[in-house]
């Protein structure tokens, strides 16, 4: 499926475009399926988007009782650590919206990585019990090396074909991360990459122009399934 690339010329335009996309997907999905499962991206790139979603102007547009928040990846740190994706999401979004705490599913980065991965996959399975196992929308970032979530180049996580959540190494810091895998990501109804900057824009162009898989960026193996709510 050919990606729909939308380009913003300014930071404010980019934030507005990203947040309006998420808002419209949420509203349309809830109208069709009565709930909306949203997977958040980590890092610094999505921070202004989350702040926009939680602003007085936007937060009232969404039915937060029907929105369920998950995470695409997490550093293996406590939830109070400044490096925690959950902490970032809590400060920029979750603390400012009327979402029930039971609708938020965080990765437990403070416990042993394999145990945390298995526990998160179990939570996902329980959430989707009796329903089709697919996230509605997954937000993803893009690293300078072409990684997405915590699927880094030349790491074991790239070959996982069954599990939805695994521990995976960050080769640059010699530390472990928790991450969703391609089976989880590629089953999503909608995938939104949040990308900023000239260097990352060139990676996006490489990915679009080389559908054969070269030069082998991890993000290149993300294949969304178009299933927009009608």
C-alpha positions as CSV (number, residue, x, y, z in Angstrom):
1,X,0.0,0.0,0.0
2,X,1.4,3.4,-1.0
3,X,1.8,5.7,1.9
4,X,-0.1,9.0,2.2
5,X,2.7,11.5,2.8
6,X,1.6,14.9,4.2
7,X,4.2,17.6,4.4
8,X,4.0,20.7,6.7
9,X,6.1,23.8,6.1
10,X,6.2,25.0,9.7
11,X,6.3,23.5,13.2
12,X,2.8,24.8,14.0
13,X,1.4,23.4,10.8
14,X,3.0,20.0,11.4
15,X,1.6,19.9,14.9
16,X,-1.9,20.9,13.7
17,X,-1.8,18.3,10.9
18,X,-0.7,15.5,13.2
19,X,-3.2,16.2,16.0
20,X,-6.1,16.7,13.6
21,X,-5.3,13.4,11.9
22,X,-5.4,11.6,15.3
23,X,-8.6,13.4,16.3
24,X,-10.4,12.5,13.1
25,X,-9.3,8.9,13.3
26,X,-10.5,8.7,16.9
27,X,-13.9,10.2,16.2
28,X,-14.5,8.1,13.1
29,X,-13.4,4.9,14.7
30,X,-15.5,5.4,17.8
31,X,-18.5,6.0,15.6
32,X,-17.9,2.7,13.9
33,X,-16.6,0.5,16.6
34,X,-17.4,2.3,19.8
35,X,-13.8,2.4,21.1
36,X,-10.4,3.6,19.9
37,X,-7.1,1.9,20.7
38,X,-4.2,4.3,20.3
39,X,-0.5,3.4,20.5
40,X,1.7,6.3,21.5
41,X,5.2,6.9,20.1
42,X,8.0,7.8,22.5
43,X,10.9,10.2,22.2
44,X,10.8,14.0,21.9
45,X,9.2,14.3,18.5
46,X,5.6,13.7,19.5
47,X,5.6,15.9,22.6
48,X,4.1,19.0,20.9
49,X,1.5,16.8,19.3
50,X,0.5,15.3,22.6
51,X,0.3,18.9,24.1
52,X,-1.9,19.9,21.3
53,X,-4.3,16.9,21.9
54,X,-4.5,17.8,25.5
55,X,-5.1,21.5,25.0
56,X,-8.5,23.0,26.0
57,X,-9.3,23.5,22.4
58,X,-8.9,19.8,21.4
59,X,-9.3,17.6,24.5
60,X,-13.1,18.3,24.6
61,X,-13.5,17.0,21.0
62,X,-12.7,13.4,22.1
63,X,-14.6,10.8,24.1
64,X,-11.7,9.8,26.4
65,X,-13.9,7.2,28.1
66,X,-13.8,5.2,24.9
67,X,-10.1,5.8,24.1
68,X,-7.5,3.2,25.2
69,X,-3.8,4.1,25.4
70,X,-0.9,1.8,24.7
71,X,2.8,2.3,24.1
72,X,4.9,1.3,21.1
73,X,8.1,1.0,23.1
74,X,9.7,1.9,26.4
75,X,13.1,2.2,27.9
76,X,13.9,-0.2,30.7
77,X,13.7,2.4,33.4
78,X,11.1,3.2,36.2
79,X,8.1,5.3,35.2
80,X,9.4,8.3,37.1
81,X,12.7,8.3,35.2
82,X,13.3,11.3,32.9
83,X,14.0,8.8,30.0
84,X,10.7,7.0,30.4
85,X,8.3,7.3,27.4
86,X,5.4,6.9,29.9
87,X,6.6,9.8,32.0
88,X,6.8,12.0,28.8
89,X,3.3,11.0,27.8
90,X,2.0,11.5,31.3
91,X,3.4,15.0,31.5
92,X,2.4,16.1,28.0
93,X,-0.9,14.4,27.5
94,X,-2.3,12.0,30.1
95,X,-2.3,14.3,33.1
96,X,-4.3,16.9,31.2
97,X,-7.2,14.8,29.8
98,X,-10.2,13.2,31.5
99,X,-9.2,9.6,30.6
100,X,-9.9,6.8,33.1
101,X,-6.7,5.3,34.6
102,X,-7.9,1.8,33.6
103,X,-7.7,2.9,30.0
104,X,-4.0,3.4,30.1
105,X,-1.7,0.5,29.5
106,X,2.0,1.2,30.2
107,X,5.0,-1.0,29.6
108,X,6.6,-1.8,32.9
109,X,10.2,-0.8,32.2
110,X,11.2,-1.1,35.9
111,X,11.0,-4.9,36.0
112,X,13.0,-7.6,34.2
113,X,12.7,-7.1,30.4
114,X,11.5,-10.5,29.4
115,X,8.9,-10.5,32.3
116,X,7.8,-7.0,31.3
117,X,7.4,-8.0,27.6
118,X,5.4,-11.1,28.5
119,X,3.2,-9.2,30.9
120,X,2.4,-6.5,28.3
121,X,1.5,-9.0,25.7
122,X,-0.8,-10.7,28.2
123,X,-2.5,-7.3,28.8
124,X,-2.9,-6.8,25.1
125,X,-4.4,-10.3,24.7
126,X,-6.8,-9.7,27.6
127,X,-7.9,-6.3,26.1
128,X,-8.6,-7.8,22.7
129,X,-10.4,-10.9,24.1
130,X,-13.6,-11.4,22.1
131,X,-12.5,-8.8,19.6
132,X,-10.3,-8.7,16.5
133,X,-6.7,-8.3,17.7
134,X,-5.7,-5.1,15.9
135,X,-4.8,-1.7,17.2
136,X,-6.8,1.1,15.6
137,X,-4.0,3.6,15.2
138,X,-0.3,3.3,16.0
139,X,1.9,6.4,16.1
140,X,5.5,5.8,15.2
141,X,8.7,7.8,15.1
142,X,11.7,7.5,12.9
143,X,15.4,7.5,14.0
144,X,18.4,8.8,12.1
145,X,19.3,5.2,11.4
146,X,15.8,4.4,10.1
147,X,14.7,2.6,13.3
148,X,11.1,2.8,14.5
149,X,9.7,1.9,17.9
150,X,12.7,0.1,19.4
151,X,13.4,-2.0,16.3
152,X,17.0,-1.0,15.6
153,X,19.1,-2.1,12.6
154,X,20.8,-5.5,13.0
155,X,19.1,-6.5,16.2
156,X,17.2,-9.7,17.0
157,X,13.8,-7.9,17.2
158,X,13.8,-7.5,13.4
159,X,13.2,-11.2,12.9
160,X,10.5,-11.8,15.5
161,X,7.5,-13.2,13.6
162,X,5.1,-14.3,16.3
163,X,5.3,-12.4,19.5
164,X,3.8,-8.9,19.7
165,X,6.0,-7.5,22.5
166,X,9.7,-8.3,23.1
167,X,12.8,-7.0,24.8
168,X,15.3,-5.7,22.2
169,X,18.7,-4.2,22.5
170,X,19.5,-0.6,21.8
171,X,23.0,-1.1,20.2
172,X,24.0,2.5,20.7
173,X,23.7,2.5,24.5
174,X,24.1,-1.2,25.1
175,X,20.8,-1.1,27.0
176,X,17.5,-3.0,26.6
177,X,14.2,-1.6,25.4
178,X,10.7,-3.0,25.3
179,X,9.0,-2.8,21.9
180,X,6.1,-3.8,19.8
181,X,7.1,-6.1,16.9
182,X,6.2,-6.1,13.2
183,X,3.4,-8.6,13.8
184,X,1.8,-6.1,16.2
185,X,2.6,-3.0,14.1
186,X,1.6,-4.4,10.7
187,X,-1.7,-5.6,11.9
188,X,-2.9,-2.1,12.8
189,X,-5.7,-0.5,11.0
190,X,-3.8,2.8,10.6
191,X,-0.2,3.7,11.1
192,X,1.0,7.3,11.4
193,X,4.6,8.2,11.2
194,X,5.5,11.5,13.0
195,X,8.7,12.7,11.3
196,X,10.5,16.0,11.5
197,X,13.8,17.3,10.0
198,X,15.7,17.3,6.8
199,X,17.8,14.2,7.5
200,X,14.7,12.1,8.4
201,X,12.8,13.5,5.4
202,X,15.5,12.0,3.2
203,X,15.1,8.6,4.9
204,X,11.3,8.9,4.2
205,X,12.1,9.6,0.6
206,X,14.4,6.6,0.4
207,X,11.8,4.3,1.8
208,X,9.1,5.5,-0.6
209,X,11.4,5.3,-3.6
210,X,12.8,1.9,-2.8
211,X,9.8,-0.4,-2.3
212,X,12.1,-3.4,-2.9
213,X,13.5,-3.1,0.6
214,X,16.8,-1.4,0.0
215,X,18.6,0.3,1.8
216,X,17.1,-1.8,4.6
217,X,15.9,0.6,7.2
218,X,13.8,-1.1,9.9
219,X,11.0,1.4,9.3
220,X,10.8,0.1,5.7
221,X,9.3,-3.2,6.9
222,X,6.3,-1.4,8.4
223,X,3.3,-2.3,6.2
224,X,0.0,-0.7,7.3
225,X,-3.3,-2.2,6.4
226,X,-5.7,0.5,5.1
227,X,-9.0,0.1,6.8
228,X,-10.4,3.6,7.4
229,X,-13.7,3.7,9.3
230,X,-16.6,4.6,7.0
